[in-house]
Amino acid sequence: MNYDRILAARTSRIKASAIRELLKLAANPDLISLGGGLPSPESFPLDLVMELTEKVINKYGSAALQYDTTEGFTPLRKALVEYINAKGIDAGLENIYITSGSQGFLDAIGKLLITPGDYVAVEGPTYLAALQAFNAYEVHYAQMQVDKEGVIPESMEEIIQSYPVKFVYTVPTFQNPSGKTIGVQRREKIAEIILKHDVLLIEDDPYSALRYKGEELPTIKSMAPDNVIYASTFSKIFAPGLRIGFFVAPEKLGRWLVLIKQGVDLNTCTFTQALATEYLTGGYVSKQVQKNINLYRPKLETMLKELEDNFPKDFKWCEPDGGMFLWVEGPEGMDMEKVYKRAIEKGVGFVPGTFFFPNPGDGIETMRLNFTNIAEEQIKQAIKILASVVEEEMKITSIN
Ligand SMILES: Cc1ncc(COP(=O)(O)O)c(C=O)c1O
């Protein structure tokens, strides 16, 4: 049967992506991968999960295995009210909803708000799977300019004034992929702009808990509560396999998103929501987050030092205070897809940065490196190999 013939028109925007084809090359099990975006399996609290599983069965019994409300497991939503209030976000039960990962929210917001041809303002680069989620709804992107401190507010305002933007999507803290963080003053300016133009902003925040130095920053949500939906997840503070994400929204939008979610999965896994409830109310988050920080901080420091010691001088990279990624920019003319293919042959994987840009062909000289999922010794080895591949490529393409 010719299946292509029956595919919906919207699939034209989700065609087999070049990135998947390219990443297939990374299937070699001996590869040192700086490519994925995975937390370290060492970070997962297996004994605690065993203990909490028993607690869940004793406490909730069969309710933990039953269908539940689409809004989310009520004890978890109640616990999240406290968690979120402690972050300076003023929200009640009617504002907090659970999704299957924060990815579940990104798809739902696309489905709710994007009519084919609508514009969404995004950072360049931005989170790849957000682009994938929105693409399915036949969106157009307006790319906001960024510098060392993330989105430039003036660029955001210009985009809002030039395009009929449905919403702005941003990852303001330790962004995936760039590692960049928007500072307090810019956050205030951004809040001011969205209020002035009455625009909705999606603040996607999976990484702020993974802070290795510096002070926690206020959320944009806390500065413009009616114009921001804040999304976050247990993936980086507990474990991604549980698939528990949540969002904080004005009630009216929350109700709509619940209707959308009903048609997708009825409810997020009740059992893992009950686990997350016990995790949160048992006070385990701060201990686990500290464990993750202790695990990841030395990896980040090692990667930064190796880059400094080995990479050619005309390369630049960010020095983030947290998160899971480093973003490296090569000189003009550098093609990281070519570097990628050579690096794979030498046993090292990464993601060429161009895939994170909404406009094809942008960011060809960039790469994203993950430092959380490999040992420090491997980081040292991988960066040395990458540096030699990069130097080879520079010679071949006569850069310098
Ligand atoms: C910026 C960003 N948003 C959302 C997600 C989705 O996370 P999850 O669906 O595991 O909650 C990720 C995962 O890596 C991410 O980097």
PDBQT file of the ligand as one rigid body, heavy atoms in Angstrom, charges set to zero:
ROOT
HETATM    1  C1  LIG A 501      13.881  22.993  26.981  1.00  0.00    +0.000 C 
HETATM    2  C2  LIG A 501      13.179  21.690  27.213  1.00  0.00    +0.000 A 
HETATM    3  N1  LIG A 501      11.846  21.682  27.327  1.00  0.00    +0.000 NA
HETATM    4  C3  LIG A 501      11.174  20.546  27.535  1.00  0.00    +0.000 A 
HETATM    5  C4  LIG A 501      11.834  19.337  27.629  1.00  0.00    +0.000 A 
HETATM    6  C5  LIG A 501      11.011  18.099  27.790  1.00  0.00    +0.000 C 
HETATM    7  O1  LIG A 501      11.213  17.476  28.994  1.00  0.00    +0.000 OA
HETATM    8  P1  LIG A 501      10.226  16.389  29.565  1.00  0.00    +0.000 P 
HETATM    9  O2  LIG A 501       9.199  16.071  28.532  1.00  0.00    +0.000 OA
HETATM   10  O3  LIG A 501      11.093  15.224  29.904  1.00  0.00    +0.000 OA
HETATM   11  O4  LIG A 501       9.610  17.000  30.768  1.00  0.00    +0.000 OA
HETATM   12  C6  LIG A 501      13.225  19.286  27.518  1.00  0.00    +0.000 A 
HETATM   13  C7  LIG A 501      13.926  18.010  27.584  1.00  0.00    +0.000 C 
HETATM   14  O5  LIG A 501      15.092  17.864  27.381  1.00  0.00    +0.000 OA
HETATM   15  C8  LIG A 501      13.915  20.507  27.299  1.00  0.00    +0.000 A 
HETATM   16  O6  LIG A 501      15.254  20.544  27.162  1.00  0.00    +0.000 OA
ENDROOT
TORSDOF 0
